[in-house]
Each structure stands twice: as C-alpha cells, then as structure tokens.
C-alpha cells in the first residue's frame, strides 16, 4: 500500500474517541452479522419460505422508515453518546431474548418478526445518532475518512461474521449465535462510556417537533444534489436489497448448498463490500460523483449477471463485485450527503438517508420475497438488477446546477 494511502486510511485513528469507537464497534458488528445470518437461516429452516425471509427483514427495517426522523431530531437536540449507550443496551437485551427462545426451543416465526420489529425501533434511533456522532469524534476535517473507515469496519465484520455464523450453525446451533451477539454489545457500550468528549453544547434546533422535521426535509428537498443522492439510494435499496435477503434461497434452491454455501456467498459479498469501503477511504475527497455514477451502473449489471448463475463458484465470484459496487454507491452517497449538510441539520438529514437506505429496503425485501414465490428467485433478481441499472442511468449523474 502506498504510504499516502495508508496515511489517509488511518487518519481517523489519530483521535482517541474514534479509536475507542472503532475498537468496540468492530466487535459489536461481528456479532450483528452473526445474528443476521443466523436469524435468516433459522427462519428459512423453520418455514422453507422466501416470503417469510422477506417478512422478517421488513419487520426489522420498516420502523426505520417510520421513525428515523424522530431519531434524527433527537440526535440534533440531545446527548448523542447517551442515546447510543441506551440503544446498544436495548439491542443487547433483544439478542439475549432471542437466544433464550432458541435454547428453550420456543422460537416461532411470529416471535422472531416481533423481536425484529422491536430491534427496528431501536435502530431507527441509533442509526441517525451514530451517523451524526462521527463528526463529534473526529471533526469536520477527517469526516470523509472516518465515514469510509466506519464502512470498512462494517464490511470487515461482514466478512468475519458469516464465517463465524456458519461454523456455529454447523456445530452448536442458532442459540449460541444470538448469545455471542448479545455479549458483543458489551464492548461498544464500554468504549462509549470511556470516551472523553468536549462539554461545548451544540446549538439546539428551534421550533416545535413538526416544524423541526419540516425544516430538515425542506433543506434536503430544495438542495438538488442531496435530493439526487437520496433518490438513487432509495431506488437501489428498494430493489437491490433482494440481493442479500434472497441469498438463503439462492444457496439452497439454485445452487444446492446448505448453511456452509450460504455463509460463503455472504462472505464473498462482504469481501467485495470491504474492498469498496477501502477504495473510498483511501481516496482523496474528489471524484466522488463520478465514482457514484460508475458504481450504480456496475451494481445493476452485476446483479443481472448474478441472477443467471447456477454454478456455485461463479455465483461466489459475482457476489464479490456486487458487494463492492453496492457499498461504493452507498458510501459515496453517505459522504457526499454529510459534506453538503450543516451541523445543525446533520441528525435530521442523516435520518432521511437512513430512511432511503435502510427504510426502503424492507419494502423491497418483502416484495422480492413474494415475487420469488411466484416467478422464482433467478427472474426476481434479474428484474431487480435491471431496475437498479435503469436508476443508475437516470439518476447517476451530478445535477447540473451543483
């Protein structure tokens, strides 16, 4: 690695608070991915239904679409570290409840859906708060590198987590996967508590709740660049989410594999995503609009190609660029939105980003799961890829007046 690239990659680690955040976050994120993979496998084992997979994902992410603006407004007004300690504690408790249900063989799909919805409410508050908390740890100068580094951690965990989940699923079962995730939250809670943050208060947004929300939405809507960024993220999330939610079905019904094949496919996508995050982290903060445009087109095309594959090794190879281009699209969009947003609006605008990125995904997951029941998983993925490709053509370029 070139010395200047290494320097850019590690810039956020100059800050003690970010070092603590990164240390706890990587452990917690591995646990999160272990739970995500194990939960999907548990649901598919219990039901054999792609629609059930879509339903659980819908329940877990739909609250973000409904409540993210509430979380964003809270993040703009309150102590963000205290909010994060609360949300991480709540998520830990939910993981232990799911583990207990599996240990006692009481896990049912309706209970999993309920717990997923409760975790979705927690994430609706956690996500915009965590996104807007980054600037408090590193300042504006290192914000782009910190966003890329955070994405790198997420997708490093995405590589490690499915492998750990696959090993645990094959040996001790889902209950221990959920237990491991619950324990992993202790690391991030401890690291948040150890941070030393400045006492300088942020200027609180003025007005009543609805007027504050309206101001945040109006700012994003009237800014053509942010509007374009959010629109492409929304369409890609709505249709590109099928890539991951249908992976257990691809593994078993298309490729004839079990939990090991499923975890390898998820790991391959995670490798690609990590590569994309590292590319963004090591770049200077230039050329991001062009990179976003290329990534949007390449993701749609790769998803179409993936939909035609019936060979395991080929699917593994195609999962890598699919993960790479998807994270390049999402992470460049995240960076551009944050750099275009003033501090006093950051929580609410990042809540809108969370709504488009994570909040639209459950609708796509539910639709893809139901569609796959009728026309098959391959045609469903191909259709979703074609829509993502069309969106890249229509929305990928930077607005002319920016």
Order of alpha helices (4+ residues) and beta strands (2+ residues): alpha-alpha-alpha-alpha-alpha-alpha-alpha-alpha-alpha-alpha-alpha-alpha-alpha-alpha-alpha-alpha
